[in-house]
Amino acid sequence: MADRRRVLLEGRLLVFAAIIVSAFTLRLAVTAFTPLAERIGADIGYSTTVVGVFGMIPTVMFAAAGVLTPILVRRLGLERTALVAMLAAAVGQAVRALVPATWELLVFSALALAGMGVGNVVVPPLVKRYFSDRLATLSALYITMVQLGTVLPALIAVPVADADGWRVSLGVWALLPLVAALPWLWVLRDRRGRDVAVRPAGPEAVAERHHAGPSEAPPFNAARTALPDQSAGGKAWKSPVAWGMAGMFGMTSLTTYAMFTWLPKIFTDAGASAAFGGTMVAVFSFIGLGAALAAPSVTARVRNPFPIVIGCAICYFVAFAGLLLAPMSAPVLWVLLLGLGPSTFPMALTLINLRSRTQAGSAALSGFAQGVGYTAACAGPLLFGVLHTVTGGWAVPFALLALAVVVMLAGAWQACKPRMLEDTWN
Protein backbone atom coordinates (compact mmCIF):
# COMPACT_ATOMS: atom_id res chain seq x y z
CA MET A 1 0.00 0.00 0.00
CA ALA A 2 2.80 2.44 0.88
CA ASP A 3 4.57 1.63 -2.41
CA ARG A 4 1.39 2.23 -4.40
CA ARG A 5 0.79 5.56 -2.71
CA ARG A 6 4.39 6.58 -3.41
CA VAL A 7 4.06 5.62 -7.09
CA LEU A 8 0.77 7.50 -7.35
CA LEU A 9 2.27 10.59 -5.71
CA GLU A 10 5.32 10.49 -7.97
CA GLY A 11 3.07 10.11 -11.01
CA ARG A 12 0.97 13.09 -10.00
CA LEU A 13 4.03 15.25 -9.31
CA LEU A 14 5.45 14.45 -12.74
CA VAL A 15 2.16 15.29 -14.46
CA PHE A 16 1.86 18.44 -12.32
CA ALA A 17 5.27 19.60 -13.57
CA ALA A 18 4.34 18.75 -17.16
CA ILE A 19 1.07 20.70 -16.99
CA ILE A 20 2.60 23.76 -15.30
CA VAL A 21 5.58 24.06 -17.66
CA SER A 22 3.36 23.49 -20.71
CA ALA A 23 0.94 26.17 -19.55
CA PHE A 24 3.79 28.69 -19.43
CA THR A 25 4.37 28.25 -23.19
CA LEU A 26 0.79 28.75 -24.42
CA ARG A 27 1.02 32.49 -25.29
CA LEU A 28 4.74 32.99 -25.96
CA ALA A 29 4.38 33.26 -29.73
CA VAL A 30 1.76 36.02 -29.40
CA THR A 31 3.29 38.58 -27.06
CA ALA A 32 6.87 37.99 -28.22
CA PHE A 33 5.80 39.24 -31.66
CA THR A 34 3.34 42.11 -31.22
CA PRO A 35 5.74 44.68 -29.66
CA LEU A 36 8.13 44.03 -32.58
CA ALA A 37 5.56 43.86 -35.39
CA GLU A 38 6.37 47.23 -36.98
CA ARG A 39 10.13 46.71 -36.62
CA ILE A 40 9.97 43.29 -38.29
CA GLY A 41 7.76 44.72 -41.06
CA ALA A 42 10.27 47.47 -41.76
CA ASP A 43 13.02 44.84 -42.04
CA ILE A 44 11.40 42.15 -44.18
CA GLY A 45 8.83 44.36 -45.89
CA TYR A 46 5.17 44.09 -44.99
CA SER A 47 2.50 46.75 -44.51
CA THR A 48 0.47 47.79 -41.48
CA THR A 49 -2.46 45.74 -42.79
CA VAL A 50 -0.34 42.60 -42.50
CA VAL A 51 0.08 43.35 -38.79
CA GLY A 52 -3.65 42.71 -38.53
CA VAL A 53 -3.21 39.40 -40.32
CA PHE A 54 -0.54 38.39 -37.80
CA GLY A 55 -2.92 39.42 -35.04
CA MET A 56 -5.58 37.15 -36.52
CA ILE A 57 -3.36 34.04 -36.70
CA PRO A 58 -3.59 33.15 -32.98
CA THR A 59 -7.37 32.94 -33.01
CA VAL A 60 -7.43 31.12 -36.37
CA MET A 61 -5.01 28.47 -35.14
CA PHE A 62 -6.66 28.20 -31.72
CA ALA A 63 -9.98 27.65 -33.50
CA ALA A 64 -8.44 24.98 -35.74
CA ALA A 65 -6.98 23.35 -32.64
CA GLY A 66 -10.47 23.09 -31.17
CA VAL A 67 -11.40 20.84 -34.11
CA LEU A 68 -8.06 19.03 -34.45
CA THR A 69 -7.31 18.27 -30.80
CA PRO A 70 -10.17 15.79 -30.14
CA ILE A 71 -9.04 13.83 -33.21
CA LEU A 72 -5.44 13.77 -31.97
CA VAL A 73 -6.59 12.77 -28.49
CA ARG A 74 -8.59 9.83 -29.82
CA ARG A 75 -5.57 8.62 -31.80
CA LEU A 76 -2.71 9.46 -29.44
CA GLY A 77 -4.13 9.98 -25.96
CA LEU A 78 -4.02 13.19 -23.93
CA GLU A 79 -0.37 12.97 -22.89
CA ARG A 80 1.07 12.28 -26.34
CA THR A 81 -1.09 15.04 -27.78
CA ALA A 82 0.39 17.44 -25.23
CA LEU A 83 3.89 16.32 -26.25
CA VAL A 84 3.13 16.88 -29.96
CA ALA A 85 1.79 20.34 -29.12
CA MET A 86 5.00 21.36 -27.36
CA LEU A 87 7.21 20.10 -30.18
CA ALA A 88 5.14 21.97 -32.80
CA ALA A 89 5.37 25.17 -30.75
CA ALA A 90 9.15 24.81 -30.43
CA VAL A 91 9.77 24.15 -34.14
CA GLY A 92 7.47 26.96 -35.27
CA GLN A 93 9.06 29.56 -33.01
CA ALA A 94 12.60 28.52 -33.86
CA VAL A 95 12.16 28.54 -37.64
CA ARG A 96 10.15 31.77 -37.84
CA ALA A 97 13.07 33.62 -36.25
CA LEU A 98 15.28 32.60 -39.19
CA VAL A 99 13.07 33.08 -42.26
CA PRO A 100 13.63 35.91 -44.76
CA ALA A 101 10.10 36.45 -46.15
CA THR A 102 6.67 37.44 -44.87
CA TRP A 103 4.84 34.31 -46.03
CA GLU A 104 7.37 32.06 -44.24
CA LEU A 105 7.01 34.12 -41.08
CA LEU A 106 3.24 33.65 -41.34
CA VAL A 107 3.49 29.88 -41.91
CA PHE A 108 5.82 29.12 -39.03
CA SER A 109 4.02 31.53 -36.71
CA ALA A 110 0.91 29.51 -37.55
CA LEU A 111 2.71 26.25 -36.73
CA ALA A 112 3.85 27.58 -33.35
CA LEU A 113 0.38 28.86 -32.56
CA ALA A 114 -1.23 25.59 -33.66
CA GLY A 115 0.88 23.78 -31.09
CA MET A 116 -0.14 26.29 -28.44
CA GLY A 117 -3.78 25.97 -29.50
CA VAL A 118 -3.67 22.20 -29.04
CA GLY A 119 -2.14 22.82 -25.62
CA ASN A 120 -5.01 25.18 -24.77
CA VAL A 121 -7.58 22.46 -25.44
CA VAL A 122 -5.78 19.49 -23.92
CA VAL A 123 -4.79 20.99 -20.57
CA PRO A 124 -8.28 21.24 -18.95
CA PRO A 125 -9.10 17.52 -19.45
CA LEU A 126 -5.59 16.63 -18.24
CA VAL A 127 -6.28 18.59 -15.06
CA LYS A 128 -9.63 16.81 -14.67
CA ARG A 129 -8.03 13.40 -15.26
CA TYR A 130 -5.19 13.68 -12.78
CA PHE A 131 -6.40 16.28 -10.28
CA SER A 132 -10.18 15.95 -10.08
CA ASP A 133 -9.87 16.46 -6.30
CA ARG A 134 -8.04 19.80 -6.76
CA LEU A 135 -9.74 21.40 -9.76
CA ALA A 136 -9.83 24.99 -8.49
CA THR A 137 -6.25 24.93 -7.21
CA LEU A 138 -4.77 23.38 -10.35
CA SER A 139 -6.86 25.61 -12.60
CA ALA A 140 -5.54 28.69 -10.77
CA LEU A 141 -1.94 27.47 -11.05
CA TYR A 142 -1.95 26.61 -14.72
CA ILE A 143 -3.87 29.76 -15.70
CA THR A 144 -1.33 31.78 -13.69
CA MET A 145 1.45 30.16 -15.70
CA VAL A 146 -0.37 31.04 -18.93
CA GLN A 147 -0.46 34.66 -17.77
CA LEU A 148 3.22 34.66 -16.81
CA GLY A 149 4.04 33.31 -20.25
CA THR A 150 2.04 36.19 -21.70
CA VAL A 151 3.69 38.91 -19.62
CA LEU A 152 7.36 38.06 -19.88
CA PRO A 153 7.83 38.14 -23.69
CA ALA A 154 5.98 41.46 -23.99
CA LEU A 155 8.10 42.98 -21.24
CA ILE A 156 11.49 42.10 -22.66
CA ALA A 157 10.83 41.83 -26.43
CA VAL A 158 11.91 45.38 -27.27
CA PRO A 159 14.98 45.53 -24.96
CA VAL A 160 16.27 42.18 -26.29
CA ALA A 161 15.65 43.28 -29.89
CA ASP A 162 17.49 46.56 -29.21
CA ALA A 163 20.47 44.63 -27.87
CA ASP A 164 20.62 41.58 -30.17
CA GLY A 165 18.10 42.05 -32.99
CA TRP A 166 14.49 40.96 -33.46
CA ARG A 167 15.45 37.45 -34.61
CA VAL A 168 17.10 36.66 -31.29
CA SER A 169 14.19 38.28 -29.45
CA LEU A 170 11.75 35.94 -31.26
CA GLY A 171 13.86 32.79 -31.42
CA VAL A 172 14.87 32.55 -27.78
CA TRP A 173 11.31 31.54 -26.82
CA ALA A 174 11.62 28.30 -28.80
CA LEU A 175 13.66 26.86 -25.92
CA LEU A 176 10.75 26.85 -23.47
CA PRO A 177 8.43 24.47 -25.38
CA LEU A 178 11.40 22.09 -25.70
CA VAL A 179 11.81 22.23 -21.93
CA ALA A 180 8.05 21.65 -21.57
CA ALA A 181 8.27 18.54 -23.78
CA LEU A 182 10.68 16.81 -21.38
CA PRO A 183 8.21 16.12 -18.54
CA TRP A 184 5.72 14.65 -21.02
CA LEU A 185 8.42 12.30 -22.31
CA TRP A 186 9.06 11.23 -18.72
CA VAL A 187 5.33 10.79 -18.07
CA LEU A 188 4.99 8.54 -21.12
CA ARG A 189 8.12 6.58 -20.20
CA ASP A 190 6.89 6.18 -16.62
CA ARG A 191 3.57 4.81 -17.83
CA ARG A 192 5.09 2.26 -20.19
CA GLY A 193 3.90 -1.16 -19.14
CA ARG A 194 2.10 0.07 -16.03
CA ASP A 195 -0.56 2.71 -16.28
CA VAL A 196 -0.09 4.84 -13.18
CA ALA A 197 -2.49 7.69 -12.48
CA VAL A 198 -4.59 7.12 -15.57
CA ARG A 199 -7.81 7.76 -13.75
CA PRO A 200 -8.60 10.98 -11.94
CA ALA A 201 -6.31 11.04 -8.94
CA GLY A 202 -7.99 11.52 -5.60
CA PRO A 203 -8.97 9.61 -2.48
CA GLU A 204 -11.15 7.23 -4.49
CA ALA A 205 -8.32 6.49 -6.89
CA VAL A 206 -5.91 5.76 -4.03
CA ALA A 207 -8.39 3.35 -2.48
CA GLU A 208 -9.14 1.70 -5.79
CA ARG A 209 -5.45 1.13 -6.51
CA HIS A 210 -4.94 -0.20 -2.99
CA HIS A 211 -7.49 -2.94 -3.65
CA ALA A 212 -6.30 -3.70 -7.17
CA GLY A 213 -3.47 -6.11 -7.77
CA PRO A 214 -0.44 -5.32 -9.94
CA SER A 215 -1.79 -7.42 -12.79
CA GLU A 216 -5.00 -5.40 -12.83
CA ALA A 217 -3.31 -2.18 -13.96
CA PRO A 218 -4.55 -1.52 -17.50
CA PRO A 219 -2.09 -1.05 -20.37
CA PHE A 220 -1.42 2.36 -21.86
CA ASN A 221 -4.09 2.03 -24.56
CA ALA A 222 -6.72 1.32 -21.95
CA ALA A 223 -6.30 4.87 -20.73
CA ARG A 224 -8.13 6.02 -23.82
CA THR A 225 -11.42 4.49 -22.77
CA ALA A 226 -12.18 7.60 -20.71
CA LEU A 227 -11.37 9.99 -23.53
CA PRO A 228 -13.98 11.79 -25.58
CA ASP A 229 -15.56 9.92 -28.43
CA GLN A 230 -17.26 11.31 -31.48
CA SER A 231 -20.70 11.09 -29.93
CA ALA A 232 -19.62 13.22 -26.96
CA GLY A 233 -18.08 15.89 -29.18
CA GLY A 234 -21.07 15.72 -31.51
CA LYS A 235 -23.57 16.37 -28.71
CA ALA A 236 -21.83 19.47 -27.38
CA TRP A 237 -23.28 21.69 -30.11
CA LYS A 238 -26.78 20.88 -28.81
CA SER A 239 -26.08 22.36 -25.38
CA PRO A 240 -26.72 25.99 -24.36
CA VAL A 241 -23.87 25.52 -21.85
CA ALA A 242 -21.44 24.85 -24.72
CA TRP A 243 -22.71 27.76 -26.82
CA GLY A 244 -22.56 30.09 -23.83
CA MET A 245 -19.00 28.97 -23.08
CA ALA A 246 -18.08 29.54 -26.74
CA GLY A 247 -19.46 33.07 -26.46
CA MET A 248 -17.37 33.74 -23.35
CA PHE A 249 -14.23 32.37 -24.97
CA GLY A 250 -14.81 33.94 -28.34
CA MET A 251 -15.61 37.49 -27.36
CA THR A 252 -13.00 37.58 -24.58
CA SER A 253 -10.43 36.35 -27.11
CA LEU A 254 -11.55 38.78 -29.83
CA THR A 255 -11.05 41.68 -27.44
CA THR A 256 -7.83 40.37 -25.92
CA TYR A 257 -6.05 39.65 -29.21
CA ALA A 258 -7.20 42.93 -30.74
CA MET A 259 -5.56 44.67 -27.78
CA PHE A 260 -2.42 42.52 -27.91
CA THR A 261 -2.06 43.50 -31.57
CA TRP A 262 -3.03 47.17 -31.52
CA LEU A 263 -2.34 48.49 -28.01
CA PRO A 264 1.26 49.48 -28.92
CA LYS A 265 -0.05 51.36 -31.99
CA ILE A 266 -2.74 53.12 -29.96
CA PHE A 267 -0.10 54.49 -27.59
CA THR A 268 2.48 55.36 -30.26
CA ASP A 269 -0.23 57.26 -32.16
CA ALA A 270 -0.85 59.15 -28.92
CA GLY A 271 2.83 60.14 -28.76
CA ALA A 272 4.38 57.36 -26.68
CA SER A 273 7.50 55.38 -27.60
CA ALA A 274 7.54 51.82 -28.94
CA ALA A 275 9.09 50.61 -25.67
CA PHE A 276 6.23 52.24 -23.74
CA GLY A 277 3.72 50.45 -25.97
CA GLY A 278 5.44 47.11 -25.29
CA THR A 279 5.44 47.83 -21.57
CA MET A 280 1.70 48.53 -21.65
CA VAL A 281 1.13 45.16 -23.35
CA ALA A 282 3.11 43.58 -20.51
CA VAL A 283 1.07 45.47 -17.91
CA PHE A 284 -2.14 44.39 -19.68
CA SER A 285 -0.97 40.78 -19.45
CA PHE A 286 0.33 41.12 -15.89
CA ILE A 287 -3.04 42.26 -14.53
CA GLY A 288 -4.38 38.90 -15.62
CA LEU A 289 -2.16 37.21 -13.04
CA GLY A 290 -4.40 38.36 -10.22
CA ALA A 291 -7.45 37.14 -12.08
CA ALA A 292 -5.75 33.82 -12.81
CA LEU A 293 -5.10 33.31 -9.11
CA ALA A 294 -8.49 34.45 -7.86
CA ALA A 295 -11.02 33.61 -10.57
CA PRO A 296 -10.88 29.78 -10.44
CA SER A 297 -11.36 29.68 -6.67
CA VAL A 298 -14.13 32.28 -6.69
CA THR A 299 -15.84 30.63 -9.65
CA ALA A 300 -15.76 27.26 -7.89
CA ARG A 301 -17.27 28.70 -4.70
CA VAL A 302 -20.07 30.75 -6.26
CA ARG A 303 -23.18 28.98 -7.48
CA ASN A 304 -23.64 31.40 -10.38
CA PRO A 305 -20.65 33.70 -11.11
CA PHE A 306 -22.48 35.87 -13.67
CA PRO A 307 -22.33 39.04 -11.47
CA ILE A 308 -18.51 38.82 -11.71
CA VAL A 309 -18.81 38.84 -15.50
CA ILE A 310 -20.88 42.04 -15.29
CA GLY A 311 -18.04 43.63 -13.29
CA CYS A 312 -15.56 42.58 -15.99
CA ALA A 313 -17.76 44.16 -18.67
CA ILE A 314 -17.85 47.47 -16.75
CA CYS A 315 -14.02 47.44 -16.59
CA TYR A 316 -13.90 46.92 -20.35
CA PHE A 317 -16.26 49.82 -21.09
CA VAL A 318 -14.40 52.29 -18.87
CA ALA A 319 -11.02 51.24 -20.34
CA PHE A 320 -12.29 51.61 -23.92
CA ALA A 321 -13.55 55.10 -23.17
CA GLY A 322 -10.25 56.12 -21.55
CA LEU A 323 -8.08 54.74 -24.37
CA LEU A 324 -10.29 56.40 -26.98
CA LEU A 325 -10.74 59.84 -25.41
CA ALA A 326 -7.54 60.44 -23.41
CA PRO A 327 -5.04 57.58 -23.77
CA MET A 328 -2.06 59.39 -22.24
CA SER A 329 -3.93 61.09 -19.40
CA ALA A 330 -3.94 57.94 -17.25
CA PRO A 331 -2.50 55.11 -19.38
CA VAL A 332 -1.74 52.77 -16.49
CA LEU A 333 -5.29 53.13 -15.13
CA TRP A 334 -6.84 52.40 -18.53
CA VAL A 335 -4.62 49.36 -19.03
CA LEU A 336 -5.29 48.19 -15.48
CA LEU A 337 -9.04 48.22 -16.13
CA LEU A 338 -8.50 46.69 -19.56
CA GLY A 339 -6.52 43.86 -17.95
CA LEU A 340 -9.32 43.11 -15.48
CA GLY A 341 -11.84 42.62 -18.29
CA PRO A 342 -10.43 39.28 -19.54
CA SER A 343 -10.90 37.72 -16.09
CA THR A 344 -13.70 35.95 -17.96
CA PHE A 345 -10.99 33.82 -19.61
CA PRO A 346 -9.83 31.96 -16.46
CA MET A 347 -13.48 31.82 -15.37
CA ALA A 348 -14.40 30.04 -18.61
CA LEU A 349 -11.49 27.60 -18.31
CA THR A 350 -12.59 26.75 -14.78
CA LEU A 351 -16.24 26.39 -15.80
CA ILE A 352 -15.25 23.79 -18.40
CA ASN A 353 -14.59 21.34 -15.58
CA LEU A 354 -17.26 22.68 -13.21
CA ARG A 355 -20.01 22.33 -15.83
CA SER A 356 -19.10 18.81 -16.95
CA ARG A 357 -19.26 15.51 -15.08
CA THR A 358 -16.66 13.43 -16.92
CA GLN A 359 -13.35 13.65 -18.73
CA ALA A 360 -15.27 13.04 -21.96
CA GLY A 361 -17.60 15.93 -21.20
CA SER A 362 -14.71 18.19 -20.18
CA ALA A 363 -12.77 17.46 -23.37
CA ALA A 364 -15.87 17.83 -25.56
CA LEU A 365 -16.75 21.15 -23.91
CA SER A 366 -13.14 22.38 -24.10
CA GLY A 367 -12.84 21.51 -27.79
CA PHE A 368 -16.22 22.95 -28.75
CA ALA A 369 -15.98 26.15 -26.72
CA GLN A 370 -12.46 26.94 -27.88
CA GLY A 371 -13.04 25.82 -31.47
CA VAL A 372 -16.21 27.84 -31.97
CA GLY A 373 -15.09 30.68 -29.71
CA TYR A 374 -11.74 31.24 -31.38
CA THR A 375 -13.37 30.94 -34.82
CA ALA A 376 -15.67 33.81 -33.90
CA ALA A 377 -12.67 35.75 -32.58
CA CYS A 378 -10.57 35.33 -35.73
CA ALA A 379 -11.66 38.54 -37.41
CA GLY A 380 -11.14 40.70 -34.32
CA PRO A 381 -7.55 41.95 -34.72
CA LEU A 382 -7.82 42.28 -38.50
CA LEU A 383 -11.20 44.01 -38.45
CA PHE A 384 -10.06 46.34 -35.67
CA GLY A 385 -7.12 47.42 -37.85
CA VAL A 386 -9.18 47.70 -41.04
CA LEU A 387 -11.77 49.88 -39.30
CA HIS A 388 -8.97 52.12 -38.04
CA THR A 389 -7.49 52.41 -41.53
CA VAL A 390 -10.84 53.14 -43.17
CA THR A 391 -12.06 55.68 -40.59
CA GLY A 392 -8.70 57.18 -39.66
CA GLY A 393 -9.49 56.95 -35.95
CA TRP A 394 -10.14 54.56 -33.09
CA ALA A 395 -13.82 55.26 -32.33
CA VAL A 396 -15.34 52.67 -34.68
CA PRO A 397 -12.80 49.94 -33.75
CA PHE A 398 -13.61 50.46 -30.06
CA ALA A 399 -17.34 50.33 -30.88
CA LEU A 400 -16.66 46.87 -32.34
CA LEU A 401 -15.05 45.78 -29.06
CA ALA A 402 -17.96 47.18 -27.05
CA LEU A 403 -20.34 45.08 -29.14
CA ALA A 404 -18.16 42.03 -28.52
CA VAL A 405 -18.44 42.60 -24.76
CA VAL A 406 -22.24 42.68 -25.03
CA VAL A 407 -22.18 39.33 -26.86
CA MET A 408 -19.81 37.98 -24.20
CA LEU A 409 -22.35 38.90 -21.52
CA ALA A 410 -25.06 36.99 -23.37
CA GLY A 411 -22.84 33.91 -23.58
CA ALA A 412 -21.82 34.12 -19.94
CA TRP A 413 -25.50 34.26 -18.92
CA GLN A 414 -25.85 30.71 -20.31
CA ALA A 415 -22.43 29.38 -19.27
CA CYS A 416 -22.62 30.50 -15.65
CA LYS A 417 -25.97 28.89 -14.81
CA PRO A 418 -25.48 26.02 -12.32
CA ARG A 419 -26.12 23.03 -14.59
CA MET A 420 -24.12 20.29 -16.30
CA LEU A 421 -23.26 19.95 -19.96
CA GLU A 422 -24.34 16.31 -20.06
CA ASP A 423 -27.83 17.24 -18.77
CA THR A 424 -28.39 19.83 -21.51
CA TRP A 425 -27.05 18.35 -24.74
CA ASN A 426 -30.04 16.11 -25.48
Salt bridges, closest charged atoms under 4 A:
GLU10 OE2 - ARG6 NH1 3.05
GLU79 OE2 - ARG129 NH1 3.02
GLU79 OE2 - ARG191 NH1 2.75
ASP133 OD1 - ARG12 NH2 2.78
ASP133 OD2 - ARG134 NH1 3.67
ASP162 OD1 - ARG39 NH2 2.80
ASP190 OD1 - ARG194 NH2 3.21
ASP195 OD1 - ARG191 NE 2.99
GLU208 OE2 - ARG199 NH1 2.38
ASP269 OD1 - LYS265 NZ 3.33
ASP269 OD2 - HIS388 NE2 3.81
ASP423 OD1 - ARG357 NH1 2.73
